[in-house]
Amino acid sequence: MGSEGRSWSGTAVTGGGVAEEKPAMAVVAPAPEDVPASDASVDIALPLPDMTPHIMQELVRGWSSLDSSRFSIETVSGGITNLLLKVSVEDGTGNKFAVTVRLYGPNTDLVIDRKRELQAIPYLSAAGFGAQLLGTFENGMVQSFITARTLMPSDMKKPRIAAEIAKELHRFHQFVTHLSAFMSSTFILTCCQILLAASVLEFEDNEKQKRYEMISFREIQDEVKELKDLLDLLHAPVVFAHNDLLSGNLMLNDLEEKLYFIDFEYGSYSYRGYDIANHFNEYAGYDCDYNLYPDKDSQYHFFRNYLQPDRPSEVQVQDLDALYVETNTYRLASHIYWALWALIQAKVSPIDFDYLGYFFLRYNEYKKQRESCFSLAQSPLITALRNG
């Protein structure tokens, strides 16, 4: 996803203070209220070169008169809920300009509020988060291109990178007031909605149906209620949360030492501890090895940089202890949410992936961690912290 800052301003100011016009095909991000929208859609079954030129000509300023032969298209990544494309054009004089096209996966609106996402992105990008929104169409969006590498799961636990993630997450969580008019969802509400939808599925595949019928939704409903009652005791701050801070949604420009959060499709008002715990769960990587969950020392390193980005060494022990309890209780909520999410995906996703197996993986990890996390939240330590 696209490059931020200098490359995407409409003009560049020289040392003498004179505005230098960008080339005609340079990408200029519109103001949030002026983001263009198209009713057209992209057929993902088309060959790659035929997918997006007409959308680019309609949405990107300066590209409307370009012939389709001027475009080059390549796949950046193919995720579970998105197909990410890099679309480039040349102006004939050696200048090359690029944008990112994100194509939504089919039926992803069942677990993703696209309206909420599109409302948030312009304001988030204006605040320096992620790529800039250039335009929208029926089944996707066009964004600026970020020159950076996508992190690997093993990168996230490196102390220097972990500290930068923590500092950026602190800044992200402060960004709430501009979105309060239309952001109202919280984790528990969303989780209950997905639980309701997940409990009434039917599968045409007999083997899938048999595995699905092994699930006790009464048990899960009871677990969600008991977990909610426990989480209520923590009084965790409600923040605007990313909610999907895995390595694939983190990009780093090593030369500039600039970290980017990307892909805010799950972004909503949620709980601080959930967002941090969900990130820690992603240390498990693509192999889902939850033994890689960070130990207490690694978590405290993250917490120091999160709580006081400018003075991490001055964070008080009681504040570290409180955030430790909060985060590791919400660890359970993360497993419950993605387990239920997997059931919906098992029904609607065309991707060849064992989503039912992923449900059992996450739910079994929830049950494995349940006793220790409940005990931590009910420990004398948290009682003392609540009583001040």
C-alpha positions as CSV (number, residue, x, y, z in Angstrom):
1,M,0.0,0.0,0.0
2,G,1.2,3.3,-1.0
3,S,3.7,5.7,0.0
4,E,2.8,8.5,2.4
5,G,4.1,12.0,2.9
6,R,6.2,13.8,0.2
7,S,5.3,11.6,-2.7
8,W,1.6,12.1,-2.3
9,S,1.2,15.8,-1.7
10,G,-0.1,17.8,-4.7
11,T,2.9,20.0,-4.8
12,A,6.5,19.9,-3.6
13,V,8.0,23.0,-2.0
14,T,11.6,23.7,-2.9
15,G,14.2,25.3,-0.6
16,G,13.3,28.7,-1.9
17,G,9.6,28.3,-0.9
18,V,8.3,28.1,-4.4
19,A,5.7,25.4,-5.1
20,E,6.8,22.9,-7.7
21,E,4.0,21.3,-9.6
22,K,3.8,17.5,-9.6
23,P,3.8,15.7,-12.9
24,A,0.3,15.3,-14.4
25,M,0.1,11.6,-13.5
26,A,1.4,12.0,-9.9
27,V,-1.1,10.6,-7.4
28,V,-2.8,13.3,-5.3
29,A,-4.9,12.3,-2.3
30,P,-8.2,14.0,-2.1
31,A,-9.6,15.6,1.1
32,P,-11.7,13.1,3.1
33,E,-15.0,14.6,2.0
34,D,-13.9,14.6,-1.7
35,V,-12.9,10.9,-2.1
36,P,-14.4,9.7,-5.4
37,A,-16.7,6.7,-5.5
38,S,-17.6,4.5,-8.4
39,D,-20.5,2.0,-8.8
40,A,-18.4,-0.2,-11.0
41,S,-16.9,-3.5,-9.7
42,V,-13.9,-5.6,-10.6
43,D,-14.3,-9.1,-11.8
44,I,-11.7,-11.1,-10.0
45,A,-12.0,-13.9,-12.5
46,L,-10.5,-11.8,-15.2
47,P,-6.8,-12.1,-16.2
48,L,-4.7,-9.8,-14.1
49,P,-3.9,-7.3,-16.8
50,D,-7.6,-6.7,-17.4
51,M,-8.8,-6.3,-13.9
52,T,-8.4,-2.6,-13.0
53,P,-7.5,-0.1,-15.7
54,H,-11.1,1.2,-16.1
55,I,-11.4,1.7,-12.3
56,M,-8.0,3.6,-12.3
57,Q,-9.1,5.8,-15.2
58,E,-12.3,6.7,-13.3
59,L,-10.9,7.3,-9.8
60,V,-7.3,8.5,-10.0
61,R,-6.8,12.1,-11.0
62,G,-4.6,12.5,-14.1
63,W,-5.1,8.9,-15.2
64,S,-8.5,9.3,-17.0
65,S,-7.1,9.7,-20.5
66,L,-4.4,6.9,-20.3
67,D,-4.6,4.0,-22.6
68,S,-4.9,0.6,-20.9
69,S,-1.6,-0.4,-22.4
70,R,0.2,2.1,-20.1
71,F,-0.9,0.1,-17.0
72,S,1.1,-2.7,-15.3
73,I,-0.6,-4.8,-12.6
74,E,1.0,-7.3,-10.2
75,T,-0.2,-9.1,-7.1
76,V,1.1,-7.9,-3.8
77,S,-0.6,-10.4,-1.6
78,G,-3.7,-12.6,-1.6
79,G,-5.1,-12.7,1.9
80,I,-8.1,-14.3,3.5
81,T,-10.4,-11.3,3.1
82,N,-8.6,-9.3,0.4
83,L,-6.7,-9.5,-2.9
84,L,-4.0,-6.8,-3.0
85,L,-2.8,-5.4,-6.3
86,K,-0.1,-2.9,-7.3
87,V,-1.1,-0.9,-10.3
88,S,1.6,1.2,-12.0
89,V,1.7,3.6,-14.9
90,E,4.5,5.3,-16.8
91,D,4.3,8.8,-18.3
92,G,6.6,8.1,-21.2
93,T,9.5,10.1,-19.8
94,G,10.7,7.5,-17.3
95,N,8.5,8.6,-14.4
96,K,6.5,5.8,-12.8
97,F,3.6,6.1,-10.4
98,A,1.9,3.4,-8.4
99,V,-1.2,2.8,-6.3
100,T,-2.6,-0.1,-4.4
101,V,-5.9,-1.7,-5.3
102,R,-7.6,-3.7,-2.6
103,L,-10.3,-6.1,-3.8
104,Y,-12.7,-7.4,-1.1
105,G,-13.2,-11.1,-0.8
106,P,-16.7,-12.5,-1.5
107,N,-19.1,-12.4,1.4
108,T,-16.6,-10.6,3.7
109,D,-19.3,-8.1,4.6
110,L,-20.7,-10.7,7.0
111,V,-17.8,-10.1,9.4
112,I,-16.6,-6.7,8.2
113,D,-18.4,-3.4,8.3
114,R,-17.2,-1.8,5.1
115,K,-19.2,1.4,5.6
116,R,-17.5,1.9,9.0
117,E,-14.1,1.1,7.4
118,L,-14.5,3.6,4.7
119,Q,-15.7,6.3,7.2
120,A,-12.6,5.7,9.3
121,I,-9.8,5.4,6.7
122,P,-9.7,9.1,5.4
123,Y,-9.4,10.4,8.9
124,L,-6.8,7.8,9.9
125,S,-4.7,8.5,6.8
126,A,-4.9,12.2,7.5
127,A,-3.5,11.5,10.9
128,G,-0.6,9.6,9.4
129,F,-1.9,6.0,9.7
130,G,-1.6,3.6,6.8
131,A,-2.1,4.4,3.2
132,Q,-4.2,7.3,1.8
133,L,-7.6,6.6,0.4
134,L,-7.8,7.7,-3.2
135,G,-11.2,6.2,-4.3
136,T,-13.7,3.5,-3.7
137,F,-15.6,1.2,-6.0
138,E,-18.2,-1.5,-5.5
139,N,-15.9,-4.3,-4.3
140,G,-12.8,-2.5,-3.3
141,M,-10.8,0.6,-2.9
142,V,-7.7,2.4,-4.3
143,Q,-5.0,3.6,-1.9
144,S,-1.6,5.1,-2.1
145,F,1.4,2.8,-2.3
146,I,3.6,2.4,0.7
147,T,7.3,1.7,0.0
148,A,8.1,-0.7,2.8
149,R,8.4,-4.4,3.6
150,T,5.7,-6.4,5.3
151,L,6.9,-7.8,8.6
152,M,7.3,-11.5,9.3
153,P,5.9,-12.9,12.6
154,S,9.4,-13.3,14.0
155,D,10.1,-9.6,13.4
156,M,7.4,-8.5,15.9
157,K,9.2,-9.9,19.0
158,K,12.5,-8.2,18.2
159,P,12.9,-5.6,21.0
160,R,13.5,-2.6,18.7
161,I,10.5,-3.4,16.5
162,A,8.3,-4.4,19.4
163,A,9.0,-1.0,21.0
164,E,8.1,0.8,17.8
165,I,4.9,-1.2,17.5
166,A,4.0,-0.3,21.0
167,K,4.6,3.4,20.5
168,E,2.6,3.5,17.3
169,L,-0.2,1.6,19.0
170,H,-0.3,4.1,21.8
171,R,-0.7,6.9,19.2
172,F,-3.3,4.9,17.4
173,H,-5.4,4.4,20.5
174,Q,-5.3,8.1,21.2
175,F,-7.1,8.7,17.9
176,V,-10.8,8.5,19.0
177,T,-12.5,11.8,19.0
178,H,-12.8,12.4,15.3
179,L,-14.5,9.0,14.8
180,S,-16.9,9.0,17.8
181,A,-19.8,10.2,15.7
182,F,-20.1,7.0,13.8
183,M,-18.1,4.4,15.7
184,S,-20.1,2.6,18.3
185,S,-19.4,-1.1,18.1
186,T,-17.5,-2.9,20.8
187,F,-16.0,-6.3,21.0
188,I,-18.7,-8.0,23.1
189,L,-21.5,-6.8,20.8
190,T,-19.7,-7.9,17.7
191,C,-18.8,-11.2,19.2
192,C,-22.4,-11.9,20.2
193,Q,-23.6,-11.1,16.7
194,I,-21.1,-13.4,15.1
195,L,-22.0,-16.1,17.6
196,L,-25.6,-15.9,16.6
197,A,-24.8,-16.1,12.9
198,A,-22.3,-19.0,13.5
199,S,-24.8,-21.1,15.4
200,V,-27.3,-21.6,12.6
201,L,-25.0,-22.6,9.7
202,E,-25.6,-25.6,7.4
203,F,-23.0,-27.2,5.2
204,E,-23.7,-29.0,2.0
205,D,-20.5,-31.1,2.5
206,N,-21.4,-34.0,4.8
207,E,-18.0,-34.2,6.4
208,K,-18.1,-30.5,7.2
209,Q,-21.6,-30.8,8.6
210,K,-20.5,-33.6,10.9
211,R,-17.6,-31.6,12.3
212,Y,-19.8,-28.6,12.7
213,E,-22.4,-30.6,14.7
214,M,-19.6,-31.5,17.2
215,I,-19.6,-27.9,18.4
216,S,-21.7,-27.0,21.5
217,F,-22.9,-23.5,21.0
218,R,-24.6,-23.6,24.4
219,E,-21.2,-24.1,25.9
220,I,-19.7,-21.2,23.8
221,Q,-22.6,-19.0,24.7
222,D,-22.0,-19.7,28.4
223,E,-18.3,-19.1,28.0
224,V,-18.9,-15.7,26.3
225,K,-21.2,-14.6,29.1
226,E,-18.8,-15.7,31.8
227,L,-15.9,-14.1,30.0
228,K,-17.9,-10.8,29.6
229,D,-18.6,-10.7,33.3
230,L,-15.0,-11.2,34.1
231,L,-13.8,-8.6,31.6
232,D,-16.3,-6.1,33.1
233,L,-14.3,-6.3,36.3
234,L,-11.2,-4.9,34.6
235,H,-12.7,-1.6,33.5
236,A,-10.4,-1.6,30.5
237,P,-10.3,1.6,28.5
238,V,-12.3,1.7,25.3
239,V,-10.2,2.9,22.4
240,F,-10.3,3.0,18.7
241,A,-8.6,-0.4,18.1
242,H,-7.0,-1.9,15.0
243,N,-8.2,-5.4,16.1
244,D,-6.1,-7.3,13.6
245,L,-2.5,-6.3,14.2
246,L,-0.8,-9.4,12.8
247,S,2.6,-9.2,11.0
248,G,0.9,-8.9,7.6
249,N,-0.7,-5.6,8.7
250,L,2.6,-4.1,9.8
251,M,5.0,-2.6,7.3
252,L,8.5,-1.2,7.9
253,N,10.6,1.1,5.8
254,D,14.0,0.1,7.1
255,L,15.8,3.0,5.5
256,E,13.6,5.7,7.0
257,E,12.9,3.5,10.1
258,K,9.2,4.2,9.6
259,L,6.6,1.8,10.8
260,Y,3.1,1.6,9.2
261,F,-0.1,0.1,10.4
262,I,-2.3,-1.0,7.4
263,D,-5.7,-2.6,6.7
264,F,-8.2,-1.2,9.1
265,E,-11.1,-3.3,8.0
266,Y,-11.6,-4.7,11.5
267,G,-11.0,-1.4,13.2
268,S,-13.7,-0.3,15.7
269,Y,-14.1,0.9,19.2
270,S,-13.0,-1.9,21.4
271,Y,-10.9,-2.6,24.5
272,R,-7.3,-1.6,24.9
273,G,-6.4,-5.0,26.4
274,Y,-8.0,-6.8,23.5
275,D,-6.0,-5.0,20.9
276,I,-2.7,-5.7,22.7
277,A,-3.6,-9.3,23.5
278,N,-4.7,-10.0,19.9
279,H,-1.3,-8.7,18.7
280,F,0.5,-10.9,21.2
281,N,-1.5,-13.9,20.0
282,E,-0.2,-13.2,16.5
283,Y,3.3,-14.0,17.6
284,A,2.2,-17.6,16.9
285,G,2.7,-16.9,13.2
286,Y,1.4,-18.8,10.3
287,D,2.0,-22.2,12.1
288,C,-0.2,-21.1,15.0
289,D,2.4,-22.0,17.5
290,Y,1.0,-20.4,20.6
291,N,4.0,-21.3,22.6
292,L,5.6,-18.2,21.0
293,Y,3.2,-16.0,23.0
294,P,5.5,-13.4,24.6
295,D,6.8,-14.0,28.1
296,K,6.3,-11.5,31.0
297,D,9.6,-9.7,30.4
298,S,8.8,-9.2,26.7
299,Q,5.3,-8.0,27.5
300,Y,6.6,-5.5,30.1
301,H,9.1,-4.2,27.5
302,F,6.1,-3.6,25.2
303,F,4.0,-2.1,27.9
304,R,6.7,0.4,28.9
305,N,6.9,1.8,25.4
306,Y,3.1,1.7,25.1
307,L,2.3,3.5,28.3
308,Q,5.0,6.2,28.1
309,P,6.5,6.3,24.6
310,D,8.8,9.2,25.5
311,R,9.9,7.9,28.9
312,P,9.5,4.1,29.0
313,S,11.9,3.7,31.9
314,E,9.7,5.8,34.1
315,V,6.6,3.6,34.0
316,Q,5.5,2.5,37.5
317,V,5.4,-1.2,38.4
318,Q,1.8,-1.1,39.4
319,D,0.9,0.2,35.9
320,L,2.8,-2.6,34.3
321,D,1.1,-5.1,36.5
322,A,-2.4,-3.7,35.8
323,L,-1.9,-3.8,32.0
324,Y,-0.4,-7.3,32.3
325,V,-3.6,-8.6,33.9
326,E,-5.8,-6.7,31.5
327,T,-4.0,-7.9,28.4
328,N,-3.7,-11.5,29.4
329,T,-7.4,-11.7,30.3
330,Y,-8.4,-10.3,26.9
331,R,-6.1,-13.0,25.4
332,L,-9.1,-15.3,25.8
333,A,-11.4,-12.9,24.0
334,S,-9.2,-12.9,21.0
335,H,-9.3,-16.7,20.8
336,I,-13.1,-16.7,21.1
337,Y,-13.6,-14.0,18.4
338,W,-11.4,-15.6,15.8
339,A,-12.8,-19.1,16.5
340,L,-16.3,-17.8,15.7
341,W,-15.0,-15.8,12.8
342,A,-13.6,-19.0,11.3
343,L,-17.0,-20.7,11.4
344,I,-18.5,-17.9,9.2
345,Q,-15.5,-18.2,6.8
346,A,-16.0,-22.0,6.7
347,K,-19.4,-21.4,5.2
348,V,-18.9,-18.4,2.9
349,S,-15.2,-18.3,1.9
350,P,-14.2,-19.7,-1.5
351,I,-10.6,-20.0,-0.3
352,D,-9.2,-23.6,0.1
353,F,-8.5,-23.5,3.8
354,D,-9.6,-25.6,6.7
355,Y,-11.6,-23.0,8.6
356,L,-13.4,-25.5,10.7
357,G,-10.0,-26.8,11.8
358,Y,-9.0,-23.3,12.6
359,F,-12.1,-22.9,14.8
360,F,-11.1,-26.0,16.8
361,L,-7.5,-24.7,17.1
362,R,-8.5,-21.4,18.5
363,Y,-11.2,-22.6,20.7
364,N,-9.0,-25.4,22.1
365,E,-6.4,-22.8,22.8
366,Y,-9.0,-20.7,24.6
367,K,-9.9,-23.7,26.8
368,K,-6.2,-24.4,27.4
369,Q,-5.5,-20.9,28.7
370,R,-8.9,-20.3,30.4
371,E,-8.0,-21.4,33.9
372,S,-4.8,-19.5,34.2
373,C,-6.3,-16.3,32.7
374,F,-9.4,-16.4,34.9
375,S,-7.2,-17.0,37.9
376,L,-5.0,-14.0,37.0
377,A,-8.0,-11.7,36.6
378,Q,-9.4,-12.8,40.0
379,S,-6.1,-12.7,41.8
380,P,-5.4,-10.6,44.9
381,L,-3.1,-8.5,42.6
382,I,-5.9,-7.2,40.5
383,T,-8.2,-6.7,43.5
384,A,-5.5,-4.5,45.1
385,L,-5.0,-2.6,41.8
386,R,-8.8,-2.0,41.5
387,N,-8.9,-0.7,45.1
388,G,-6.0,1.7,44.3
